[in-house]
Amino acid sequence: MEELMAKKIVIHYAAENVDQPIIYELVKKHDLVVNILKARILPRRDGVIVLELSGSKENFDQGIRYLKEKGLRVEPLSKSVSQNTERCVHCGACTAFCPTQALSIDRETMKVSFNVEKCNGCEVCVTACPVRAMEVNLF
């Protein structure tokens, strides 16, 4: 049985790539399902698009390779979520909602810590944080 996968990714476009049918190629040639979550693409300017990309592992890997060969920078959405430590008041509200336990309270210091490697980019913490210390940095 073929292994299926789905991941949220951020694709950073260079100005010279914006006019190319890149998303079409992911669907047509690499047989991937594309759900566009956010996008900022303008003529002759750098841009960014956030996708949920799904399909077989082999097609997914080929699709990511294709994007990189086109000169695009690809990263998991989780890399775009960050904790503004100056704004954070360490109330812990975000930790109650984080489905991957990327946010936790250090019991010795009673401070909220953020493990970006565990983050799946769901952004629930962004809306849960009363002081908006959790941020999504896409654009």
N, CA and C of each residue as an Amber inpcrd file, in Angstrom:
protein
   417
   0.8310000  -1.1810000   0.0000000   0.0000000   0.0000000   0.0000000
   0.8740000   1.2430000   0.0000000   0.4900000   2.2020000  -0.7920000
   1.2720000   3.4200000  -0.9600000   1.1180000   4.3360000   0.2560000
   2.2430000   4.8610000   0.7410000   2.2340000   5.7550000   1.8910000
   1.8010000   7.1510000   1.4550000   0.7270000   7.6640000   2.0820000
   0.2370000   9.0060000   1.7850000   0.7040000   9.9560000   2.8580000
   0.8900000  11.1980000   2.4610000   1.3090000  12.1970000   3.4280000
   0.6970000  13.5450000   3.0860000   0.6030000  14.4090000   4.0780000
   0.1220000  15.7730000   3.8910000   0.9420000  16.6700000   4.7960000
   1.4180000  17.7700000   4.2380000   2.2070000  18.7220000   5.0190000
   1.8580000  20.1280000   4.5880000   1.9610000  21.0400000   5.5330000
   1.7940000  22.4510000   5.2350000   3.1830000  23.0180000   4.9930000
   3.3340000  23.6840000   3.8590000   4.6370000  24.2420000   3.5040000
   4.4980000  25.7040000   3.1070000   5.6070000  26.3980000   3.1920000
   5.6990000  27.7830000   2.7340000   6.6680000  27.7960000   1.5630000
   6.2330000  28.3780000   0.4540000   7.0820000  28.5030000  -0.7290000
   7.3640000  29.9820000  -0.9360000   8.6400000  30.3150000  -0.9770000
   9.0530000  31.6980000  -1.2240000   9.4570000  31.8160000  -2.6900000
   8.7300000  32.6510000  -3.4140000   8.9680000  32.8730000  -4.8340000
   9.9490000  34.0190000  -5.0250000  10.8380000  33.8780000  -6.0020000
  11.6580000  34.9970000  -6.4550000  10.8880000  35.6770000  -7.5890000
  11.1610000  36.9290000  -7.8280000  10.4360000  37.6970000  -8.8410000
  10.4370000  37.0100000 -10.2040000  11.5310000  36.3380000 -10.5560000
  11.6110000  35.6940000 -11.8710000  10.7740000  34.4170000 -11.9810000
  10.2630000  33.8960000 -10.8580000   9.4460000  32.6790000 -10.8670000
   7.9400000  32.9350000 -10.8220000   7.5420000  34.1480000 -10.5290000
   6.1300000  34.4340000 -10.2790000   5.2430000  34.1460000 -11.4870000
   5.7560000  34.3240000 -12.6860000   4.9180000  34.1360000 -13.8770000
   4.9100000  32.7000000 -14.3950000   5.5050000  31.7740000 -13.6690000
   5.5470000  30.3730000 -14.0980000   4.4080000  29.5750000 -13.4540000
   3.8770000  28.5600000 -14.1430000   2.7500000  27.7680000 -13.6250000
   3.1980000  26.6830000 -12.6420000   3.8070000  27.0900000 -11.5750000
   4.4250000  26.1500000 -10.6380000   3.3940000  25.2830000  -9.9130000
   2.3340000  25.8680000  -9.4170000   1.3200000  25.0990000  -8.6960000
   0.6250000  24.1230000  -9.6550000   0.3640000  24.5680000 -10.8620000
  -0.2190000  23.6980000 -11.8820000   0.6630000  22.4650000 -12.0910000
   1.9660000  22.6600000 -12.1680000   2.9040000  21.5460000 -12.3650000
   2.8660000  20.5660000 -11.1880000   2.7130000  21.0810000  -9.9740000
   2.6210000  20.1890000  -8.8070000   1.4060000  19.2750000  -8.9210000
   0.3040000  19.8340000  -9.3910000  -0.9230000  19.0570000  -9.5280000
  -0.8400000  18.1000000 -10.7140000  -0.4830000  18.6240000 -11.8750000
  -0.5310000  17.8650000 -13.1280000   0.5800000  16.8170000 -13.2340000
   1.8250000  17.2410000 -13.0520000   2.9600000  16.3340000 -13.2670000
   3.3140000  15.4790000 -12.0540000   3.0040000  15.9830000 -10.8620000
   3.4210000  15.2680000  -9.6510000   2.2410000  14.6760000  -8.8920000
   1.0330000  14.8150000  -9.4510000  -0.1670000  14.1960000  -8.8950000
  -0.3430000  14.4990000  -7.4080000  -0.2110000  15.7790000  -7.0530000
  -0.3760000  16.2020000  -5.6720000  -1.6580000  17.0170000  -5.5300000
  -2.2640000  16.9170000  -4.3620000  -3.4340000  17.7250000  -4.0390000
  -2.9160000  18.9780000  -3.3430000  -3.3640000  20.1340000  -3.8320000
  -2.8820000  21.4090000  -3.3180000  -4.0480000  22.1860000  -2.7200000
  -3.9050000  22.5850000  -1.4680000  -4.8750000  23.4630000  -0.8140000
  -4.1300000  24.7480000  -0.4710000  -4.4690000  25.8400000  -1.1430000
  -3.7950000  27.1220000  -0.9020000  -4.3960000  27.7510000   0.3450000
  -3.5600000  27.9700000   1.3570000  -4.0150000  28.5270000   2.6210000
  -3.8420000  30.0430000   2.6670000  -2.7250000  30.5300000   2.1560000
  -2.4480000  31.9710000   2.1050000  -1.5120000  32.2130000   0.9320000
  -1.6220000  33.4010000   0.3520000  -0.7210000  33.7120000  -0.7600000
  -0.5510000  35.2160000  -0.8990000   0.6300000  35.5940000  -1.3030000
   0.9070000  36.9640000  -1.7280000   1.8310000  36.8510000  -2.9280000
   1.2680000  36.9760000  -4.0930000   2.0080000  36.8570000  -5.3430000
   1.6760000  38.0920000  -6.1780000   2.6810000  38.8500000  -6.5260000
   2.5000000  40.0570000  -7.3370000   3.4120000  39.9920000  -8.5500000
   3.0070000  40.5930000  -9.6610000   3.8730000  40.5980000 -10.8550000
   5.2330000  41.2380000 -10.5640000   6.2990000  40.6060000 -11.0540000
   7.6700000  41.1220000 -10.9740000   8.1420000  41.4390000  -9.5510000
   7.6120000  40.7100000  -8.5740000   8.0320000  40.9060000  -7.1780000
   8.1820000  39.5500000  -6.5080000   8.9790000  39.5130000  -5.4560000
   9.0770000  38.2960000  -4.6610000   7.7150000  38.0210000  -4.0250000
   7.4120000  36.7520000  -3.7950000   6.1220000  36.4000000  -3.2180000
   6.2270000  35.2000000  -2.3130000   5.1120000  34.8750000  -1.7070000
   5.0620000  33.7320000  -0.7990000   3.6830000  33.0920000  -0.9070000
   3.6710000  31.7770000  -0.7740000   2.4180000  31.0340000  -0.8030000
   2.5010000  29.9250000   0.2470000   1.4090000  29.7380000   0.9800000
   1.3220000  28.6900000   1.9950000   0.3530000  27.6430000   1.4790000
   0.8160000  26.4110000   1.4180000   0.0250000  25.3130000   0.8660000
  -0.0690000  24.1680000   1.8460000  -1.1760000  23.4480000   1.7660000
  -1.2100000  22.1180000   2.3410000  -1.0690000  21.2030000   1.1350000
  -0.0180000  20.4360000   1.1140000   0.3260000  19.5920000  -0.0250000
   0.1660000  18.1400000   0.3970000  -0.5830000  17.3590000  -0.4040000
  -0.7560000  15.9550000  -0.0320000  -0.7150000  15.0520000  -1.2500000
  -0.3060000  13.8240000  -0.9930000  -0.1910000  12.8130000  -2.0280000
   0.6910000  11.6860000  -1.5260000   1.1160000  10.8290000  -2.4420000
   2.0040000   9.7400000  -2.0370000   3.3540000  10.3260000  -1.6230000
   4.0620000   9.6030000  -0.7750000   5.3710000  10.0800000  -0.3110000
   6.3080000  10.2950000  -1.4950000   6.2990000   9.3700000  -2.4380000
   7.1700000   9.4960000  -3.6120000   6.8340000  10.7490000  -4.4160000
   5.5520000  10.9880000  -4.6790000   5.1470000  12.1770000  -5.4300000
   5.4370000  13.4480000  -4.6440000   5.2200000  13.3940000  -3.3350000
   5.5050000  14.5450000  -2.4860000   6.9880000  14.9120000  -2.5760000
   7.8410000  13.9120000  -2.4080000   9.2900000  14.1550000  -2.4750000
   9.7030000  14.6880000  -3.8460000   9.1360000  14.1310000  -4.9170000
   9.4380000  14.6210000  -6.2650000   8.9490000  16.0560000  -6.4490000
   7.7900000  16.3610000  -5.9010000   7.2500000  17.7150000  -5.9900000
   8.1220000  18.7280000  -5.2740000   8.5860000  18.3890000  -4.0980000
   9.4750000  19.2860000  -3.3380000  10.7900000  19.4700000  -4.0940000
  11.3130000  18.3840000  -4.6670000  12.5360000  18.4740000  -5.4780000
  12.3220000  19.4170000  -6.6620000  11.1720000  19.2810000  -7.3390000
  10.8220000  20.1350000  -8.4690000  10.8290000  21.6100000  -8.0500000
  10.2170000  21.9190000  -6.9070000  10.1710000  23.3080000  -6.4350000
  11.5770000  23.8570000  -6.2020000  12.4170000  23.0500000  -5.5760000
  13.7870000  23.4940000  -5.2890000  14.6000000  23.6500000  -6.5700000
  14.3750000  22.7560000  -7.5420000  15.0700000  22.8790000  -8.8320000
  14.6630000  24.1540000  -9.5620000  13.4520000  24.6190000  -9.3150000
  12.9580000  25.8660000  -9.9110000  13.5470000  27.0930000  -9.2060000
  14.3100000  26.8610000  -8.1480000  14.9480000  27.9570000  -7.4310000
  14.0920000  28.5530000  -6.3300000  13.0480000  27.8300000  -5.9370000
  12.1830000  28.3210000  -4.8760000  12.6820000  27.8370000  -3.5230000
  12.4730000  28.6510000  -2.5150000  12.8240000  28.2380000  -1.1600000
  11.5820000  27.6200000  -0.5360000  11.7110000  26.4020000  -0.0390000
  10.5890000  25.6560000   0.5320000  10.9290000  25.3330000   1.9760000
   9.9610000  25.5710000   2.8730000  10.1720000  25.2260000   4.2700000
   8.8400000  24.7950000   4.8880000   8.8930000  23.9960000   5.9390000
   7.6510000  23.6190000   6.6080000   7.0100000  24.8560000   7.2350000
   5.6950000  24.8900000   7.2860000   4.9980000  26.0270000   7.8810000
   5.4520000  26.2610000   9.3110000   5.7720000  25.2050000  10.0380000
   6.1800000  25.3450000  11.4370000   7.3660000  26.2780000  11.6120000
   8.2320000  26.3820000  10.5950000   9.3930000  27.2640000  10.6950000
   8.9900000  28.7350000  10.6710000   7.7530000  29.0230000  10.2700000
   7.2820000  30.3950000  10.1870000   6.5280000  30.8350000  11.4390000
   6.3110000  29.9300000  12.3810000   5.6690000  30.2820000  13.6460000
   6.7790000  30.6030000  14.6340000   6.6230000  31.7140000  15.3430000
   7.6640000  32.0840000  16.3110000   7.0430000  32.6760000  17.5670000
   7.8370000  32.6650000  18.6150000   7.4290000  33.2260000  19.9000000
   8.1520000  34.5500000  20.0890000   7.4010000  35.6230000  20.2650000
   7.9750000  36.9290000  20.5580000   8.2260000  36.9610000  22.0650000
   9.4650000  36.6860000  22.4580000   9.7890000  36.5490000  23.8840000
   9.6770000  37.8670000  24.6410000   9.7950000  38.9860000  23.9430000
   9.6400000  40.2900000  24.6070000   8.1770000  40.5570000  24.9490000
   7.2750000  40.0530000  24.1200000   5.8460000  40.2750000  24.3290000
   5.2320000  39.2340000  25.2690000   5.8060000  38.0430000  25.3170000
   5.2500000  36.9370000  26.0990000   5.2650000  37.2580000  27.5990000
   4.1140000  37.0450000  28.2570000   4.0150000  37.2540000  29.7010000
   4.0290000  35.9150000  30.4540000   4.2240000  34.8150000  29.7090000
   4.3620000  33.4650000  30.2700000   3.1400000  33.0320000  31.0790000
   1.9620000  33.3890000  30.5610000   0.7170000  33.0020000  31.2340000
   0.3840000  31.5310000  31.0060000   0.8930000  30.9400000  29.9160000
   0.6680000  29.5280000  29.6360000  -0.6170000  29.2210000  28.8900000
  -1.3920000  30.2220000  28.5160000  -2.6550000  29.9670000  27.8120000
  -2.4250000  29.1650000  26.5340000  -1.3780000  29.4470000  25.8230000
  -1.0950000  28.7670000  24.5580000  -0.8240000  27.2840000  24.7490000
  -0.2410000  26.9190000  25.8760000   0.1350000  25.5240000  26.1030000
  -1.0810000  24.6020000  26.1900000  -2.2030000  25.1380000  26.6300000
  -3.4160000  24.3360000  26.7660000  -3.9920000  23.9440000  25.4100000
  -3.6730000  24.6980000  24.3700000  -4.2600000  24.4700000  23.0580000
  -3.3220000  23.8060000  22.0650000  -2.0310000  23.7510000  22.3630000
  -1.0510000  23.2230000  21.4070000  -1.1920000  21.7070000  21.2750000
  -1.5950000  21.2260000  20.0780000  -1.8330000  19.7950000  19.9110000
  -0.5650000  18.9440000  19.8490000   0.5840000  19.5750000  19.6200000
   1.8270000  18.8060000  19.4820000   2.7680000  18.9790000  20.6680000
   2.3550000  19.7330000  21.6670000   3.1650000  20.0520000  22.8430000
   4.4570000  20.7840000  22.4700000   4.3850000  21.5900000  21.4170000
   5.5260000  22.4320000  21.0410000   5.6890000  23.5720000  22.0410000
   4.6090000  23.9200000  22.7100000   4.6400000  24.9390000  23.7590000
   4.4730000  24.2630000  25.1120000   5.3420000  24.6130000  26.0280000
   5.2670000  24.0010000  27.3580000   5.7660000  24.9960000  28.3940000
   5.4390000  24.7110000  29.6410000   5.9030000  25.5620000  30.7410000
   7.0280000  24.8380000  31.4570000   8.1470000  25.5180000  31.5710000
   9.2870000  24.9970000  32.3280000   8.9330000  25.1620000  33.8090000
   8.7760000  24.0800000  34.5160000   8.3050000  24.1200000  35.9140000
   9.3110000  24.8000000  36.8580000  10.5750000  24.8540000  36.5090000
  11.5580000  25.5270000  37.3730000  11.4780000  27.0400000  37.2220000
  11.4260000  27.5070000  35.9610000  11.4240000  28.9580000  35.7190000
  10.0220000  29.5220000  35.5630000   9.0320000  28.6400000  35.3410000
   7.6410000  29.0140000  35.0770000   7.5120000  29.9020000  33.8340000
   8.3950000  29.6500000  32.8770000   8.3560000  30.3680000  31.6040000
   7.8970000  29.4230000  30.4990000   7.2050000  30.0090000  29.5170000
   6.7450000  29.2410000  28.3680000   7.9120000  29.0680000  27.4070000
   8.1410000  27.8430000  26.9780000   9.1830000  27.6080000  25.9770000
   8.5230000  27.0470000  24.7200000   9.1320000  27.3480000  23.5790000
   8.5940000  26.9630000  22.2800000   9.6190000  26.1080000  21.5530000
   9.2280000  24.8750000  21.2110000  10.0900000  23.9490000  20.4710000
   9.6010000  23.9100000  19.0290000  10.2550000  24.6530000  18.1570000
   9.8250000  24.7820000  16.7580000   9.8290000  23.4450000  16.0290000
  10.6580000  22.5120000  16.4570000  10.7240000  21.1980000  15.8030000
   9.4540000  20.3760000  16.0290000   8.7620000  20.6100000  17.1310000
   7.5110000  19.8990000  17.4010000   6.3070000  20.5820000  16.7620000
   6.4450000  21.8380000  16.3770000   5.3350000  22.6370000  15.8530000
   4.8880000  22.1320000  14.4820000   3.5700000  21.9930000  14.3080000
   3.0510000  21.5830000  13.0060000   2.4610000  22.7570000  12.2250000
   2.5620000  23.9550000  12.7720000   2.1100000  25.1470000  12.0660000
   0.6110000  25.3450000  12.0530000  -0.1150000  24.7510000  12.9770000
  -1.5850000  24.8380000  12.9570000  -2.0960000  26.2370000  13.3160000
  -1.2970000  27.0290000  13.9810000  -1.5910000  28.4180000  14.3480000
  -2.6280000  28.5690000  15.4540000  -2.9990000  27.4950000  16.1350000
  -3.9530000  27.5990000  17.2290000  -3.3840000  28.4890000  18.3360000
  -2.0910000  28.4080000  18.5600000  -1.4500000  29.2120000  19.6090000
  -1.5650000  30.7040000  19.3320000  -1.5850000  31.0750000  18.0610000
  -1.6610000  32.4910000  17.6850000  -2.9750000  33.0830000  18.1800000
  -4.0650000  32.3590000  18.0020000  -5.3540000  32.8730000  18.4590000
  -5.5570000  32.6770000  19.9580000  -4.8860000  31.6970000  20.5460000
  -5.0360000  31.4370000  21.9820000  -4.2730000  32.4400000  22.8470000
  -3.2200000  33.0330000  22.3110000  -2.3610000  33.9140000  23.1060000
  -3.0230000  35.2810000  23.3240000  -3.3050000  35.6400000  24.5760000
  -3.9910000  36.9070000  24.8490000  -3.1450000  38.1480000  24.5460000
  -1.8260000  38.0150000  24.5550000  -0.9670000  39.1820000  24.2830000
  -0.3330000  39.1230000  22.8910000  -0.7300000  38.1250000  22.0850000
  -0.2540000  37.9610000  20.7060000   1.2710000  37.7930000  20.6270000
   1.7940000  36.9860000  21.5440000   3.2400000  36.7180000  21.5390000
   3.6070000  35.6300000  20.5300000   2.6270000  34.8250000  20.1170000
   2.8840000  33.8100000  19.0890000   2.5360000  34.4300000  17.7460000
   3.4670000  34.3380000  16.8180000   3.3160000  35.0380000  15.5410000
   3.5900000  34.1070000  14.3690000   2.9440000  34.3910000  13.2480000
   3.2190000  33.6950000  12.0010000   3.8990000  34.7080000  11.0970000
   5.1250000  34.3920000  10.6810000   5.9260000  35.3120000   9.8870000
   6.0260000  34.7960000   8.4570000   5.0390000  35.1100000   7.6410000
   5.0360000  34.6320000   6.2730000   5.5100000  35.6910000   5.3020000
   5.0680000  36.8900000   5.5030000   5.3100000  37.9260000   4.4970000
   6.3700000  38.8630000   4.9730000
